[in-house]
Amino acid sequence: MRNFKRYASYEDFEREEYMRVKSFYENLEDIMDEELFSHCDDPFDFDEKKADKADQLKEIEL
């Protein structure tokens, strides 16, 4: 069971919630800056022409 944190006032709750959301978005920006993930990456976008070209390049290397 989850222990709910008690706040002295609603302002304390708002401040902590704001900081939590702010840190989430800062971390998200850091991830995007490091280019670990790209907004162009689409795991469901399969292009046969690109796959065929990649296969051809692999054959050339061998």
Chimera marker file (.cmm) of the C-alpha trace (Angstrom):
<marker_set name="trace">
<marker id="1" x="0.000" y="0.000" z="0.000" r="1" g="1" b="0" radius="0.5"/>
<marker id="2" x="1.247" y="3.447" z="-0.864" r="1" g="1" b="0" radius="0.5"/>
<marker id="3" x="2.100" y="5.957" z="1.826" r="1" g="1" b="0" radius="0.5"/>
<marker id="4" x="0.760" y="9.337" z="0.873" r="1" g="1" b="0" radius="0.5"/>
<marker id="5" x="2.915" y="12.281" z="1.776" r="1" g="1" b="0" radius="0.5"/>
<marker id="6" x="1.241" y="14.953" z="3.825" r="1" g="1" b="0" radius="0.5"/>
<marker id="7" x="1.947" y="18.557" z="3.011" r="1" g="1" b="0" radius="0.5"/>
<marker id="8" x="1.806" y="21.515" z="5.354" r="1" g="1" b="0" radius="0.5"/>
<marker id="9" x="-0.094" y="23.463" z="2.729" r="1" g="1" b="0" radius="0.5"/>
<marker id="10" x="-1.367" y="23.205" z="-0.791" r="1" g="1" b="0" radius="0.5"/>
<marker id="11" x="1.425" y="25.584" z="-1.840" r="1" g="1" b="0" radius="0.5"/>
<marker id="12" x="3.996" y="23.035" z="-0.639" r="1" g="1" b="0" radius="0.5"/>
<marker id="13" x="2.276" y="20.378" z="-2.722" r="1" g="1" b="0" radius="0.5"/>
<marker id="14" x="2.228" y="22.644" z="-5.799" r="1" g="1" b="0" radius="0.5"/>
<marker id="15" x="5.911" y="23.507" z="-5.370" r="1" g="1" b="0" radius="0.5"/>
<marker id="16" x="6.981" y="19.879" z="-5.120" r="1" g="1" b="0" radius="0.5"/>
<marker id="17" x="4.769" y="18.836" z="-8.024" r="1" g="1" b="0" radius="0.5"/>
<marker id="18" x="6.181" y="21.676" z="-10.147" r="1" g="1" b="0" radius="0.5"/>
<marker id="19" x="9.746" y="20.588" z="-9.361" r="1" g="1" b="0" radius="0.5"/>
<marker id="20" x="8.923" y="16.969" z="-10.193" r="1" g="1" b="0" radius="0.5"/>
<marker id="21" x="7.480" y="17.906" z="-13.592" r="1" g="1" b="0" radius="0.5"/>
<marker id="22" x="10.313" y="20.364" z="-14.289" r="1" g="1" b="0" radius="0.5"/>
<marker id="23" x="12.974" y="17.739" z="-13.578" r="1" g="1" b="0" radius="0.5"/>
<marker id="24" x="11.124" y="15.234" z="-15.781" r="1" g="1" b="0" radius="0.5"/>
<marker id="25" x="11.225" y="17.604" z="-18.752" r="1" g="1" b="0" radius="0.5"/>
<marker id="26" x="14.842" y="18.565" z="-18.089" r="1" g="1" b="0" radius="0.5"/>
<marker id="27" x="15.784" y="14.884" z="-18.139" r="1" g="1" b="0" radius="0.5"/>
<marker id="28" x="13.794" y="14.424" z="-21.327" r="1" g="1" b="0" radius="0.5"/>
<marker id="29" x="15.646" y="17.339" z="-22.940" r="1" g="1" b="0" radius="0.5"/>
<marker id="30" x="18.978" y="15.809" z="-21.879" r="1" g="1" b="0" radius="0.5"/>
<marker id="31" x="18.029" y="12.538" z="-23.540" r="1" g="1" b="0" radius="0.5"/>
<marker id="32" x="17.089" y="14.327" z="-26.749" r="1" g="1" b="0" radius="0.5"/>
<marker id="33" x="20.331" y="16.361" z="-26.643" r="1" g="1" b="0" radius="0.5"/>
<marker id="34" x="22.364" y="13.171" z="-26.356" r="1" g="1" b="0" radius="0.5"/>
<marker id="35" x="20.466" y="11.888" z="-29.393" r="1" g="1" b="0" radius="0.5"/>
<marker id="36" x="19.863" y="8.524" z="-27.800" r="1" g="1" b="0" radius="0.5"/>
<marker id="37" x="16.430" y="8.668" z="-29.350" r="1" g="1" b="0" radius="0.5"/>
<marker id="38" x="15.391" y="10.653" z="-32.345" r="1" g="1" b="0" radius="0.5"/>
<marker id="39" x="11.964" y="11.972" z="-33.142" r="1" g="1" b="0" radius="0.5"/>
<marker id="40" x="12.560" y="10.516" z="-36.616" r="1" g="1" b="0" radius="0.5"/>
<marker id="41" x="12.968" y="6.981" z="-35.288" r="1" g="1" b="0" radius="0.5"/>
<marker id="42" x="9.861" y="4.990" z="-35.996" r="1" g="1" b="0" radius="0.5"/>
<marker id="43" x="10.136" y="1.293" z="-35.181" r="1" g="1" b="0" radius="0.5"/>
<marker id="44" x="7.073" y="0.554" z="-37.323" r="1" g="1" b="0" radius="0.5"/>
<marker id="45" x="8.405" y="2.343" z="-40.407" r="1" g="1" b="0" radius="0.5"/>
<marker id="46" x="9.879" y="-0.452" z="-42.490" r="1" g="1" b="0" radius="0.5"/>
<marker id="47" x="11.079" y="0.573" z="-45.917" r="1" g="1" b="0" radius="0.5"/>
<marker id="48" x="11.849" y="-2.363" z="-48.206" r="1" g="1" b="0" radius="0.5"/>
<marker id="49" x="14.072" y="-0.276" z="-50.475" r="1" g="1" b="0" radius="0.5"/>
<marker id="50" x="16.262" y="0.745" z="-47.549" r="1" g="1" b="0" radius="0.5"/>
<marker id="51" x="16.399" y="-2.854" z="-46.333" r="1" g="1" b="0" radius="0.5"/>
<marker id="52" x="17.374" y="-4.105" z="-49.794" r="1" g="1" b="0" radius="0.5"/>
<marker id="53" x="20.074" y="-1.461" z="-50.081" r="1" g="1" b="0" radius="0.5"/>
<marker id="54" x="21.438" y="-2.425" z="-46.656" r="1" g="1" b="0" radius="0.5"/>
<marker id="55" x="21.518" y="-6.077" z="-47.731" r="1" g="1" b="0" radius="0.5"/>
<marker id="56" x="23.372" y="-5.147" z="-50.924" r="1" g="1" b="0" radius="0.5"/>
<marker id="57" x="25.944" y="-3.186" z="-48.938" r="1" g="1" b="0" radius="0.5"/>
<marker id="58" x="26.477" y="-6.158" z="-46.634" r="1" g="1" b="0" radius="0.5"/>
<marker id="59" x="27.058" y="-8.434" z="-49.627" r="1" g="1" b="0" radius="0.5"/>
<marker id="60" x="29.593" y="-5.994" z="-51.080" r="1" g="1" b="0" radius="0.5"/>
<marker id="61" x="31.505" y="-5.917" z="-47.784" r="1" g="1" b="0" radius="0.5"/>
<marker id="62" x="31.718" y="-9.707" z="-47.743" r="1" g="1" b="0" radius="0.5"/>
<link id1="1" id2="2" r="1" g="1" b="0" radius="0.2"/>
<link id1="2" id2="3" r="1" g="1" b="0" radius="0.2"/>
<link id1="3" id2="4" r="1" g="1" b="0" radius="0.2"/>
<link id1="4" id2="5" r="1" g="1" b="0" radius="0.2"/>
<link id1="5" id2="6" r="1" g="1" b="0" radius="0.2"/>
<link id1="6" id2="7" r="1" g="1" b="0" radius="0.2"/>
<link id1="7" id2="8" r="1" g="1" b="0" radius="0.2"/>
<link id1="8" id2="9" r="1" g="1" b="0" radius="0.2"/>
<link id1="9" id2="10" r="1" g="1" b="0" radius="0.2"/>
<link id1="10" id2="11" r="1" g="1" b="0" radius="0.2"/>
<link id1="11" id2="12" r="1" g="1" b="0" radius="0.2"/>
<link id1="12" id2="13" r="1" g="1" b="0" radius="0.2"/>
<link id1="13" id2="14" r="1" g="1" b="0" radius="0.2"/>
<link id1="14" id2="15" r="1" g="1" b="0" radius="0.2"/>
<link id1="15" id2="16" r="1" g="1" b="0" radius="0.2"/>
<link id1="16" id2="17" r="1" g="1" b="0" radius="0.2"/>
<link id1="17" id2="18" r="1" g="1" b="0" radius="0.2"/>
<link id1="18" id2="19" r="1" g="1" b="0" radius="0.2"/>
<link id1="19" id2="20" r="1" g="1" b="0" radius="0.2"/>
<link id1="20" id2="21" r="1" g="1" b="0" radius="0.2"/>
<link id1="21" id2="22" r="1" g="1" b="0" radius="0.2"/>
<link id1="22" id2="23" r="1" g="1" b="0" radius="0.2"/>
<link id1="23" id2="24" r="1" g="1" b="0" radius="0.2"/>
<link id1="24" id2="25" r="1" g="1" b="0" radius="0.2"/>
<link id1="25" id2="26" r="1" g="1" b="0" radius="0.2"/>
<link id1="26" id2="27" r="1" g="1" b="0" radius="0.2"/>
<link id1="27" id2="28" r="1" g="1" b="0" radius="0.2"/>
<link id1="28" id2="29" r="1" g="1" b="0" radius="0.2"/>
<link id1="29" id2="30" r="1" g="1" b="0" radius="0.2"/>
<link id1="30" id2="31" r="1" g="1" b="0" radius="0.2"/>
<link id1="31" id2="32" r="1" g="1" b="0" radius="0.2"/>
<link id1="32" id2="33" r="1" g="1" b="0" radius="0.2"/>
<link id1="33" id2="34" r="1" g="1" b="0" radius="0.2"/>
<link id1="34" id2="35" r="1" g="1" b="0" radius="0.2"/>
<link id1="35" id2="36" r="1" g="1" b="0" radius="0.2"/>
<link id1="36" id2="37" r="1" g="1" b="0" radius="0.2"/>
<link id1="37" id2="38" r="1" g="1" b="0" radius="0.2"/>
<link id1="38" id2="39" r="1" g="1" b="0" radius="0.2"/>
<link id1="39" id2="40" r="1" g="1" b="0" radius="0.2"/>
<link id1="40" id2="41" r="1" g="1" b="0" radius="0.2"/>
<link id1="41" id2="42" r="1" g="1" b="0" radius="0.2"/>
<link id1="42" id2="43" r="1" g="1" b="0" radius="0.2"/>
<link id1="43" id2="44" r="1" g="1" b="0" radius="0.2"/>
<link id1="44" id2="45" r="1" g="1" b="0" radius="0.2"/>
<link id1="45" id2="46" r="1" g="1" b="0" radius="0.2"/>
<link id1="46" id2="47" r="1" g="1" b="0" radius="0.2"/>
<link id1="47" id2="48" r="1" g="1" b="0" radius="0.2"/>
<link id1="48" id2="49" r="1" g="1" b="0" radius="0.2"/>
<link id1="49" id2="50" r="1" g="1" b="0" radius="0.2"/>
<link id1="50" id2="51" r="1" g="1" b="0" radius="0.2"/>
<link id1="51" id2="52" r="1" g="1" b="0" radius="0.2"/>
<link id1="52" id2="53" r="1" g="1" b="0" radius="0.2"/>
<link id1="53" id2="54" r="1" g="1" b="0" radius="0.2"/>
<link id1="54" id2="55" r="1" g="1" b="0" radius="0.2"/>
<link id1="55" id2="56" r="1" g="1" b="0" radius="0.2"/>
<link id1="56" id2="57" r="1" g="1" b="0" radius="0.2"/>
<link id1="57" id2="58" r="1" g="1" b="0" radius="0.2"/>
<link id1="58" id2="59" r="1" g="1" b="0" radius="0.2"/>
<link id1="59" id2="60" r="1" g="1" b="0" radius="0.2"/>
<link id1="60" id2="61" r="1" g="1" b="0" radius="0.2"/>
<link id1="61" id2="62" r="1" g="1" b="0" radius="0.2"/>
</marker_set>
